[in-house]
């Protein structure tokens, strides 16, 4: 019991989100602050990279062009001609979540995606975006009629299925990232030294990038399915 | 009827939460089997058609992510039982 309590304390300090200060009575987690930092860093990076665009791209511009092109190609593969239209939304998700997932490898920083509030925000944004996109593409009544397909009594099942999407979408990312950081914290507590290092490389770099890719692909898939 | 003190009740709740967390992780079996099945099929199709490797890998990863969600639910519930009920 003592050990469990101790481990519990360590994990709380290492992996989970901790409120650090309050604004007007609303507690602000450290993961949120790191998320703000990443946002500001991305804005500064984008400003620097697009300051003097030229036909013969420099190094920063090359990186950005590669990223933008790969996102457009990825979306175009799943949704005919939707690449340019979805680029701002999908590209932002891919960039932010990708960086959030691998930033935990730096000392003293936590993954902002190890906080359910963050991933749930992304899952709900994708949910709202996909349904708004479907309404715009199909019209309101055909969109509502879609829920009663193939038969009218399927209505509650279809609605439950739609509501389960953002939950599984956000819980998948949260579970993977938070589970990885819990395992790293446990390993660092039980066998400090070399053992946590390959674990960090595996969970923060590999799993983080794969989960960011999966989150992005699933977002595109949900939008595609909803608008067809 | 036996009356338990509050300490005993707390201990029983903690023990039950720990056991429940362990049992919840049994669901990992399903996710593991499903992901392994998908990976095996992906290996088969890459062996048959090596030029479609990139598409097969991405499709496999998405399918595995969907198959993984039950395992993730179980994991989140186990974490809830371990870290929030005990505290």
Interface residues (C-beta under 8 A of the other chain):
Chain A: X1 X4 X5 X8 X11 X12 X16 X168 X171 X172 X174 X175 X176 X178 X179 X182 X210 X211 X213 X214 X217 X218 X221
Chain B: X14 X18 X58 X61 X62 X65 X66 X68 X69 X72 X73 X75 X76 X79 X82 X83 X86 X87
